[in-house]
Amino acid sequence: MDRQPSGAYAPFNNLAKGTHICYFYANHKDLADAVVPYLKAGVENNERCIWVCAEPFDAEAARALLRQEHPELAGLLQMGHLTVVDYQQVYLTGNSEFDISAVLDRWSAEVSDAINAGFDGLRVAGDLSWLRSSPSLQAYEERFCAFSMQEPIVALCFYPAAGRDHIDMLQISYMHHFVLLPSQSSWHLVPSARHRDLIWQSLLDTLTKGMLVIDTSGAIITASNRFLELFGCTALSGLGSDVQEFASRFNVSSITGRVRPEAAHLVSSGDVDDYWRAKSPSHGDLELLVNIKAAKPNAIIPEVLLLIFHDITGLRTRDTIDGNFLQVVSHELKNPIQTMRAIINLMKSSLPDPEIPVYKYIQLADSCLSRITGIVEDLLSTGQINKDTTVINPVLADLKTLLVEALEPYLTNPRHMFIRRFDKQRSVPAIVDPVRIHQILANVINNAVKYTPPGKRIWVDLLISDGTALLVVEDEGIGIAPSELERVFDQFYRGSKTRDKFSGVGLGLYVSRFLARMHGGDLWAETRPQGGTVIKLSLPVLTDNLENPQEGEGMKCACSRD
């Protein structure tokens, strides 16, 4: 089939950082017709591009193709905007061995070099036909997929279709987010089964308080990470095999008697609210709001029940009317909002093409719901602050993990590029309330996104010095006037640069600073010299459990780096 590259340009224009694509080509022309528009889009997106070739279509042949048919790309070779190399230079060590860790280290270095050179990220096109071992291929693609989701990188992996059966193609496609397929005169990105699974897990992990998923027999299918943390579990098996075992293991009972936890799967209406008590080994006695919502079976999910939880243990103040009022507000507003969030995400995941108009309306509804959620959270916290009833439930937690979880909803946002500077392997133990820390991080990150124009960068760092962790969020946004750097933390105060152009009530930073100080830390703002804002959150950490930092590592100033 004849395909003109110009007609295939659009699908590659706005790929989110971390996108991992596979393509099965029939011949060299098919390969060139896909790779060239993919690279052109990367150049226009200010991404450094690398084309990794394998025989018989090696680097020399690829360069000859560019010089002859695409001189506009060939001219970028000398500038370093585009690099064409043979696979041995990237995938093999000096003794011609394939070391996955070494390869990922090279990609990490390439990403850093691209960012330091002023590019917005890295775009890779790599031929993996040379890798004959299926276990090695699967191990590499699995690790690269996880790696790519944490870095400003986009990858197109291509394989010759000859000699591959459908099972082989399906296995390879599952190791990627999308499969590239021809669509008449252009191309189409089809979400893989892995993409569906990632959306489903993302739905679970982005819920504010937690979710448990069971089938109609009561068997536990999955749970959000926050729900596992609430009950002190590191794996799903810690909850038990079904709701009956879960209820027995954690002494779960209904306060009202409306829904017995061990029989939650028997709920007929599929939309029921109740109050439950439970005993968590990590959090002690819990009081929970639970909404049981039926999810009708479709191509994405089987017939299941979603149990959406909100921990109200710290909000209940039995001796005051105000405490009861907060409980009612939490029930009437927060729980339906979480249900709406679940429904919106399920609607997104069930749509085959994000380009159709209805998808944009769903995204708009999602954005509005996020703003409502933040406002409700801040209003409830403000009421607690004013009544001196704010409660935190500190436990041993990893600040690095909490930061990674707070960032996850934003990493696939094509409007901004998030650059994570902190060590992803290093744990930072601290005694904090994970829910409150998430509230602080959500406010700070949301502000960075809200006040930073599309296409600009947002940096995130986590630094350690003298028993203190410093979480830094730096943006290229509109900035804060120097005279207002302290005032923006006042209740209901909004900066002069934001009052007329952006919606808001002026509570997020006020609440966040109060919660930071309750933890023995602080929250403040600085002006970024190159333009924008730097928000810093300090928190005490458990120094006895921290690895000794390397010589010279300390409280680095993130705003000094471009």
C-alpha positions as CSV (number, residue, x, y, z in Angstrom):
1,M,0.0,0.0,0.0
2,D,1.3,3.4,-0.9
3,R,1.5,5.8,2.1
4,Q,2.7,9.4,1.9
5,P,4.6,10.5,5.0
6,S,2.8,13.8,5.0
7,G,-0.5,12.0,5.5
8,A,0.9,10.1,8.5
9,Y,2.2,13.1,10.3
10,A,-0.6,13.8,12.8
11,P,-0.5,10.7,15.0
12,F,3.1,11.4,16.0
13,N,2.7,15.1,16.7
14,N,1.6,15.1,20.4
15,L,2.9,11.9,21.9
16,A,2.9,12.1,25.7
17,K,6.3,11.6,27.3
18,G,6.7,7.9,28.2
19,T,4.8,6.6,25.2
20,H,6.1,3.2,24.0
21,I,5.0,2.1,20.5
22,C,5.6,-1.1,18.5
23,Y,5.4,-1.5,14.7
24,F,5.7,-4.6,12.5
25,Y,7.0,-3.7,9.1
26,A,6.8,-5.7,5.9
27,N,9.7,-4.2,4.0
28,H,12.1,-1.3,4.0
29,K,9.7,1.1,2.4
30,D,7.1,0.4,5.1
31,L,9.8,1.0,7.7
32,A,10.9,4.3,6.2
33,D,7.3,5.5,5.7
34,A,6.7,5.1,9.4
35,V,10.0,6.3,10.9
36,V,10.4,9.5,8.8
37,P,7.2,11.2,9.8
38,Y,7.8,10.0,13.4
39,L,11.2,11.7,13.4
40,K,9.9,14.8,11.7
41,A,7.3,15.3,14.4
42,G,10.0,14.9,17.0
43,V,12.1,17.6,15.4
44,E,9.2,20.0,15.4
45,N,8.5,19.2,19.0
46,N,12.1,20.2,19.9
47,E,13.0,16.6,20.8
48,R,16.4,15.2,20.1
49,C,15.9,12.2,17.8
50,I,17.8,8.9,17.5
51,W,17.3,6.3,14.8
52,V,18.8,3.0,15.8
53,C,19.3,0.7,12.8
54,A,19.9,-3.0,12.2
55,E,21.0,-5.0,9.2
56,P,20.2,-5.1,6.3
57,F,18.8,-1.5,6.7
58,D,21.8,-0.3,8.6
59,A,22.9,3.3,9.6
60,E,24.7,3.9,6.4
61,A,21.6,3.0,4.3
62,A,19.4,5.1,6.6
63,R,21.7,8.2,6.2
64,A,21.7,7.6,2.4
65,L,17.9,7.5,2.4
66,L,17.7,10.8,4.3
67,R,20.3,12.6,2.1
68,Q,18.4,11.5,-1.0
69,E,14.8,11.8,-0.1
70,H,14.6,13.9,3.1
71,P,17.4,16.5,2.9
72,E,15.6,18.6,5.6
73,L,16.3,15.8,8.1
74,A,19.7,15.0,6.7
75,G,20.8,18.5,7.4
76,L,20.1,18.0,11.1
77,L,22.7,15.2,11.5
78,Q,25.6,17.5,11.8
79,M,23.8,19.7,14.3
80,G,23.1,16.8,16.6
81,H,19.4,17.2,16.5
82,L,19.1,13.9,14.7
83,T,21.5,10.9,15.2
84,V,21.5,7.7,13.1
85,V,23.5,4.8,14.6
86,D,23.8,1.0,14.2
87,Y,22.3,-1.1,17.0
88,Q,25.7,-2.3,18.3
89,Q,26.5,1.3,19.5
90,V,23.5,1.4,21.7
91,Y,22.5,-2.1,22.7
92,L,25.8,-4.0,23.0
93,T,28.8,-3.6,25.4
94,G,32.4,-3.6,24.3
95,N,32.5,-7.4,24.4
96,S,29.4,-7.6,22.3
97,E,27.1,-8.6,25.2
98,F,23.5,-7.4,25.7
99,D,23.3,-6.0,29.2
100,I,19.9,-4.5,29.9
101,S,20.9,-2.4,32.8
102,A,23.8,-0.9,30.8
103,V,21.4,-0.1,27.9
104,L,19.0,1.6,30.2
105,D,21.8,3.6,31.7
106,R,22.8,4.7,28.2
107,W,19.2,5.8,27.5
108,S,19.2,7.7,30.8
109,A,22.4,9.5,29.8
110,E,21.0,10.3,26.4
111,V,17.9,11.9,28.0
112,S,20.1,14.0,30.4
113,D,22.3,15.1,27.5
114,A,19.2,16.1,25.4
115,I,17.7,18.1,28.3
116,N,21.1,19.8,29.0
117,A,21.4,20.7,25.3
118,G,18.1,22.5,25.4
119,F,15.8,19.9,24.0
120,D,12.4,19.1,25.5
121,G,13.1,15.4,25.5
122,L,14.3,12.4,23.6
123,R,12.5,10.6,20.7
124,V,13.9,7.1,19.7
125,A,13.2,4.8,16.8
126,G,14.8,1.5,17.3
127,D,15.0,-1.7,15.2
128,L,15.0,-4.8,17.5
129,S,15.1,-7.4,14.8
130,W,18.6,-8.4,15.8
131,L,17.5,-9.6,19.2
132,R,16.5,-13.2,18.6
133,S,16.0,-14.4,22.2
134,S,12.4,-14.0,23.2
135,P,13.1,-14.0,27.0
136,S,15.8,-11.3,26.5
137,L,13.5,-9.3,24.3
138,Q,10.6,-9.5,26.8
139,A,12.9,-8.6,29.7
140,Y,14.3,-5.6,27.9
141,E,10.9,-4.3,26.7
142,E,9.3,-4.7,30.1
143,R,12.1,-2.8,31.8
144,F,12.2,-0.1,29.1
145,C,8.5,0.4,29.3
146,A,8.8,1.1,33.1
147,F,11.8,3.3,32.5
148,S,10.2,5.3,29.7
149,M,7.2,6.2,31.9
150,Q,9.6,8.0,34.3
151,E,11.5,10.0,31.7
152,P,10.8,12.6,29.0
153,I,11.3,10.0,26.3
154,V,9.1,8.6,23.4
155,A,10.0,5.3,21.7
156,L,9.0,3.5,18.5
157,C,10.2,-0.1,18.5
158,F,10.0,-1.8,15.1
159,Y,10.1,-5.5,14.1
160,P,10.0,-7.3,10.8
161,A,6.7,-9.0,10.4
162,A,8.2,-11.9,8.4
163,G,8.4,-15.1,10.4
164,R,6.2,-13.9,13.3
165,D,2.9,-15.5,14.1
166,H,-0.1,-13.8,15.7
167,I,0.8,-15.0,19.2
168,D,4.3,-13.6,18.9
169,M,2.9,-10.3,17.7
170,L,0.4,-10.2,20.6
171,Q,3.1,-10.9,23.1
172,I,5.3,-8.1,21.7
173,S,2.4,-5.6,21.5
174,Y,1.6,-6.2,25.2
175,M,5.0,-5.0,26.1
176,H,4.1,-1.6,24.6
177,H,1.4,1.0,25.1
178,F,0.4,1.3,21.5
179,V,0.6,-0.6,18.2
180,L,1.2,1.4,15.0
181,L,-1.0,0.2,12.2
182,P,-1.6,1.5,8.6
183,S,-4.8,3.4,8.1
184,Q,-5.4,4.1,4.3
185,S,-3.1,7.0,3.5
186,S,-1.7,7.5,7.1
187,W,-1.2,5.7,10.4
188,H,-3.3,4.9,13.4
189,L,-2.1,4.3,17.0
190,V,-4.1,1.4,18.6
191,P,-4.0,1.0,22.4
192,S,-2.6,-2.3,23.4
193,A,-3.9,-4.6,26.1
194,R,-1.2,-3.2,28.3
195,H,-2.5,0.3,27.7
196,R,-5.9,-0.8,29.0
197,D,-4.4,-2.4,32.1
198,L,-2.3,0.7,32.8
199,I,-5.4,2.9,32.6
200,W,-7.2,0.6,34.9
201,Q,-4.4,0.6,37.5
202,S,-4.1,4.4,37.0
203,L,-7.8,4.7,37.9
204,L,-7.2,2.8,41.1
205,D,-4.1,4.7,42.2
206,T,-5.4,8.2,41.4
207,L,-8.5,7.9,43.6
208,T,-7.9,10.2,46.6
209,K,-8.6,7.7,49.4
210,G,-8.7,4.2,48.0
211,M,-10.7,1.5,46.1
212,L,-11.3,-2.2,46.4
213,V,-12.5,-4.2,43.4
214,I,-14.5,-7.4,43.9
215,D,-16.4,-9.7,41.6
216,T,-20.0,-10.9,42.1
217,S,-18.8,-13.9,44.1
218,G,-16.9,-11.7,46.6
219,A,-13.4,-12.5,45.4
220,I,-11.0,-9.6,45.6
221,I,-9.7,-8.7,42.1
222,T,-7.5,-5.7,42.8
223,A,-7.1,-2.7,45.1
224,S,-5.5,0.7,44.8
225,N,-2.1,1.3,46.4
226,R,-3.6,3.7,48.9
227,F,-6.1,1.1,50.0
228,L,-3.3,-1.4,50.6
229,E,-1.4,1.2,52.6
230,L,-4.4,2.0,54.7
231,F,-4.5,-1.6,55.9
232,G,-0.7,-2.0,56.1
233,C,-0.5,-4.4,53.2
234,T,2.4,-4.5,50.7
235,A,0.7,-7.0,48.4
236,L,-2.9,-7.7,47.4
237,S,-2.8,-11.1,49.1
238,G,-2.5,-9.3,52.5
239,L,-6.2,-8.3,52.2
240,G,-7.4,-11.9,51.9
241,S,-8.8,-13.8,49.0
242,D,-12.4,-12.5,49.3
243,V,-14.4,-9.9,51.2
244,Q,-15.4,-12.4,53.9
245,E,-11.7,-13.1,54.7
246,F,-11.0,-9.4,54.4
247,A,-13.7,-8.5,56.9
248,S,-12.6,-11.2,59.3
249,R,-8.9,-10.3,59.1
250,F,-9.4,-6.6,59.8
251,N,-12.5,-6.8,62.0
252,V,-14.6,-4.9,59.5
253,S,-18.2,-4.2,60.5
254,S,-21.0,-1.9,59.5
255,I,-21.8,1.0,61.9
256,T,-25.3,1.4,60.5
257,G,-26.0,-2.2,59.6
258,R,-26.9,-1.2,56.1
259,V,-24.3,-3.4,54.3
260,R,-22.4,-6.2,56.0
261,P,-18.8,-6.1,54.7
262,E,-18.6,-9.9,54.3
263,A,-21.7,-9.7,52.0
264,A,-20.8,-6.6,50.1
265,H,-20.9,-8.6,46.8
266,L,-24.6,-9.3,47.4
267,V,-25.6,-5.6,47.0
268,S,-28.3,-5.6,44.4
269,S,-28.7,-1.9,43.6
270,G,-25.0,-1.4,42.9
271,D,-25.0,2.2,44.3
272,V,-25.0,2.1,48.1
273,D,-23.3,4.2,50.8
274,D,-22.4,3.0,54.3
275,Y,-20.1,3.6,57.3
276,W,-17.7,0.8,58.3
277,R,-15.4,0.3,61.2
278,A,-12.1,-1.6,60.8
279,K,-8.9,-2.3,62.7
280,S,-5.7,-1.7,60.7
281,P,-2.3,-3.0,62.0
282,S,-0.6,0.2,60.7
283,H,-3.3,2.8,61.5
284,G,-5.3,1.4,64.4
285,D,-9.1,1.8,64.6
286,L,-10.5,3.2,61.4
287,E,-13.9,4.7,60.4
288,L,-14.6,4.6,56.7
289,L,-17.2,5.9,54.3
290,V,-17.7,3.3,51.6
291,N,-19.6,3.7,48.3
292,I,-20.4,0.4,46.5
293,K,-20.8,1.0,42.8
294,A,-21.6,-1.6,40.1
295,A,-19.5,-1.4,37.0
296,K,-21.3,-2.9,34.1
297,P,-19.3,-5.4,32.0
298,N,-17.9,-4.3,28.7
299,A,-14.8,-4.8,26.5
300,I,-12.6,-3.2,29.2
301,I,-13.8,-4.7,32.4
302,P,-15.8,-7.8,33.6
303,E,-18.8,-7.5,35.9
304,V,-17.3,-6.1,39.1
305,L,-18.2,-4.0,42.1
306,L,-16.1,-0.9,43.0
307,L,-15.9,-0.2,46.7
308,I,-14.6,3.4,47.0
309,F,-13.4,4.3,50.5
310,H,-12.8,7.6,52.3
311,D,-11.0,7.5,55.7
312,I,-13.0,9.7,58.0
313,T,-11.2,8.7,61.2
314,G,-9.4,12.0,61.5
315,L,-12.4,14.1,60.6
316,R,-14.8,12.8,63.2
317,T,-15.0,14.9,66.4
318,R,-17.8,13.3,68.3
319,D,-18.1,16.0,71.0
320,T,-18.9,18.9,68.7
321,I,-21.6,19.8,66.2
322,D,-18.8,21.1,63.9
323,G,-17.3,17.6,63.8
324,N,-20.6,16.1,62.8
325,F,-21.0,18.8,60.2
326,L,-17.6,17.9,58.7
327,Q,-18.6,14.3,58.6
328,V,-21.8,15.1,56.7
329,V,-20.0,17.4,54.3
330,S,-17.4,14.7,53.7
331,H,-20.2,12.1,53.0
332,E,-22.3,14.4,50.8
333,L,-19.5,15.8,48.7
334,K,-16.3,13.8,48.8
335,N,-17.8,10.4,48.3
336,P,-20.0,11.2,45.2
337,I,-17.0,13.1,43.7
338,Q,-14.9,10.0,44.0
339,T,-17.6,7.9,42.4
340,M,-17.8,10.5,39.5
341,R,-14.0,10.2,39.2
342,A,-14.2,6.5,38.8
343,I,-17.0,6.8,36.2
344,I,-15.1,9.4,34.2
345,N,-11.9,7.2,34.1
346,L,-13.9,4.2,33.0
347,M,-15.5,6.2,30.3
348,K,-12.1,7.3,29.1
349,S,-10.7,3.8,29.0
350,S,-13.7,2.5,27.1
351,L,-13.2,4.9,24.2
352,P,-11.1,3.4,21.3
353,D,-9.9,6.7,20.0
354,P,-9.0,9.8,22.1
355,E,-9.4,12.0,19.1
356,I,-13.2,11.7,18.9
357,P,-15.1,14.8,20.1
358,V,-16.8,13.1,23.1
359,Y,-13.4,12.3,24.6
360,K,-12.6,16.0,24.8
361,Y,-15.9,16.6,26.7
362,I,-15.0,13.8,29.1
363,Q,-11.6,15.4,29.7
364,L,-13.3,18.8,30.4
365,A,-15.6,17.1,32.9
366,D,-12.6,15.4,34.5
367,S,-10.7,18.7,34.8
368,C,-13.7,20.5,36.4
369,L,-14.2,17.6,38.8
370,S,-10.5,17.8,39.8
371,R,-11.0,21.5,40.7
372,I,-14.1,20.7,42.7
373,T,-12.2,18.0,44.6
374,G,-9.4,20.3,45.5
375,I,-11.7,23.1,46.6
376,V,-13.8,20.7,48.8
377,E,-10.6,19.2,50.4
378,D,-9.3,22.7,51.1
379,L,-12.6,24.0,52.5
380,L,-12.8,21.0,54.9
381,S,-9.3,21.5,56.0
382,T,-9.8,25.3,56.5
383,G,-12.9,24.5,58.7
384,Q,-10.7,22.2,60.8
385,I,-7.9,24.8,61.1
386,N,-10.4,27.6,62.1
387,K,-12.0,25.3,64.7
388,D,-8.6,23.9,65.9
389,T,-9.7,20.4,65.1
390,T,-7.2,19.5,62.5
391,V,-5.9,15.9,63.0
392,I,-3.0,14.2,61.4
393,N,-2.3,10.4,61.6
394,P,1.4,10.1,61.3
395,V,2.9,6.7,60.3
396,L,6.2,5.5,58.9
397,A,6.1,6.3,55.1
398,D,8.5,6.9,52.2
399,L,8.5,10.5,51.0
400,K,9.9,9.4,47.7
401,T,7.0,7.0,47.1
402,L,4.5,9.6,48.1
403,L,6.0,12.1,45.7
404,V,6.0,9.5,42.8
405,E,2.4,8.7,43.5
406,A,1.4,12.4,43.5
407,L,3.2,12.9,40.2
408,E,1.7,9.9,38.4
409,P,-1.5,11.6,37.2
410,Y,0.6,14.3,35.5
411,L,3.3,12.3,33.8
412,T,1.2,11.5,30.8
413,N,0.0,15.1,30.4
414,P,1.1,16.3,27.0
415,R,0.6,20.0,27.9
416,H,3.7,20.1,30.2
417,M,7.0,18.3,30.5
418,F,7.7,17.0,34.0
419,I,11.4,16.5,34.7
420,R,12.1,14.3,37.8
421,R,15.6,15.1,39.2
422,F,15.5,12.9,42.3
423,D,16.9,9.5,42.8
424,K,14.1,7.1,42.0
425,Q,15.7,4.2,43.9
426,R,16.5,6.0,47.2
427,S,13.9,5.7,50.0
428,V,13.4,8.7,52.3
429,P,11.6,7.4,55.5
430,A,9.7,9.9,57.6
431,I,6.9,9.9,60.1
432,V,4.1,11.7,58.3
433,D,0.4,11.5,57.5
434,P,0.4,10.2,53.9
435,V,-3.1,11.6,53.2
436,R,-2.1,15.1,54.3
437,I,1.3,15.0,52.5
438,H,-0.6,14.0,49.4
439,Q,-2.9,17.0,49.9
440,I,0.1,19.3,50.1
441,L,1.8,17.9,47.0
442,A,-1.5,17.9,45.0
443,N,-1.9,21.6,45.8
444,V,1.6,22.5,44.9
445,I,1.8,20.5,41.7
446,N,-1.7,21.7,40.6
447,N,-0.5,25.3,41.0
448,A,2.6,24.6,38.9
449,V,0.4,23.0,36.2
450,K,-2.3,25.7,36.4
451,Y,0.1,28.7,36.2
452,T,2.6,27.3,33.7
453,P,1.8,27.8,30.0
454,P,1.5,24.7,27.8
455,G,4.8,23.4,26.4
456,K,6.8,24.8,29.4
457,R,8.7,22.7,31.9
458,I,8.1,21.7,35.5
459,W,11.0,20.3,37.6
460,V,10.6,18.1,40.7
461,D,13.3,17.3,43.1
462,L,13.7,15.6,46.5
463,L,16.9,16.6,48.4
464,I,18.2,15.5,51.8
465,S,20.4,17.4,54.3
466,D,20.9,17.4,58.1
467,G,17.8,15.3,58.9
468,T,15.5,17.4,56.6
469,A,13.9,16.5,53.3
470,L,13.4,19.3,50.8
471,L,10.8,18.7,48.1
472,V,11.2,21.3,45.3
473,V,8.7,22.1,42.5
474,E,10.0,24.5,40.0
475,D,8.1,25.9,37.0
476,E,8.4,28.2,34.0
477,G,5.1,29.8,34.8
478,I,3.8,33.3,35.3
479,G,5.6,33.7,38.6
480,I,4.7,35.5,41.9
481,A,5.4,39.2,42.5
482,P,8.3,39.5,45.0
483,S,6.2,41.5,47.4
484,E,3.6,38.7,47.4
485,L,5.8,35.7,48.0
486,E,4.7,35.5,51.7
487,R,1.1,36.9,51.2
488,V,0.1,34.0,48.9
489,F,0.0,31.8,52.0
490,D,-2.6,34.0,53.7
491,Q,-6.2,32.7,53.8
492,F,-8.2,33.6,50.7
493,Y,-5.4,35.7,49.3
494,R,-4.8,35.5,45.5
495,G,-1.7,36.9,43.7
496,S,-2.1,40.0,41.5
497,K,-1.0,38.0,38.5
498,T,-3.8,35.4,38.9
499,R,-6.9,37.2,40.2
500,D,-8.4,38.2,36.9
501,K,-7.1,35.3,34.7
502,F,-7.4,32.2,36.8
503,S,-10.2,30.7,39.0
504,G,-9.6,29.8,42.6
505,V,-10.5,30.7,46.2
506,G,-7.0,31.2,47.7
507,L,-6.9,28.3,50.2
508,G,-4.5,25.8,48.7
509,L,-1.2,27.3,49.9
510,Y,-2.8,28.4,53.2
511,V,-3.9,24.9,54.0
512,S,-0.7,23.3,52.7
513,R,1.6,25.5,54.8
514,F,-0.5,24.8,58.0
515,L,-0.3,21.0,57.3
516,A,3.5,21.3,56.6
517,R,4.0,23.0,60.0
518,M,1.9,20.5,61.8
519,H,4.5,17.9,60.5
520,G,7.3,20.0,61.9
521,G,8.3,21.3,58.5
522,D,7.5,24.4,56.4
523,L,6.3,25.6,53.0
524,W,7.5,28.7,51.2
525,A,7.9,30.3,47.7
526,E,10.8,31.7,45.9
527,T,11.2,33.5,42.6
528,R,12.9,31.5,39.9
529,P,15.7,33.7,38.4
530,Q,14.9,32.6,34.8
531,G,11.2,33.2,35.3
532,G,8.6,31.2,37.1
533,T,8.2,30.0,40.7
534,V,10.0,27.6,43.0
535,I,7.9,26.1,45.9
536,K,9.8,24.3,48.6
537,L,8.4,21.9,51.2
538,S,10.7,20.9,54.1
539,L,9.9,17.9,56.3
540,P,11.9,16.1,59.0
541,V,13.1,12.6,58.1
542,L,14.5,9.6,59.9
543,T,18.2,10.1,59.4
544,D,19.1,6.7,61.0
545,N,17.4,4.9,58.1
546,L,18.9,7.1,55.3
547,E,21.8,6.0,53.3
548,N,24.8,8.3,53.7
549,P,24.8,10.8,50.9
550,Q,27.8,10.9,48.6
551,E,30.4,13.5,49.2
552,G,29.3,16.9,47.9
553,E,25.6,15.9,48.0
554,G,23.5,18.2,50.1
555,M,20.7,20.8,50.0
556,K,21.2,21.7,46.3
557,C,19.3,24.6,45.0
558,A,17.1,23.3,42.2
559,C,16.4,26.7,40.8
560,S,20.0,27.1,39.8
561,R,19.7,24.5,37.1
562,D,18.2,25.0,33.7
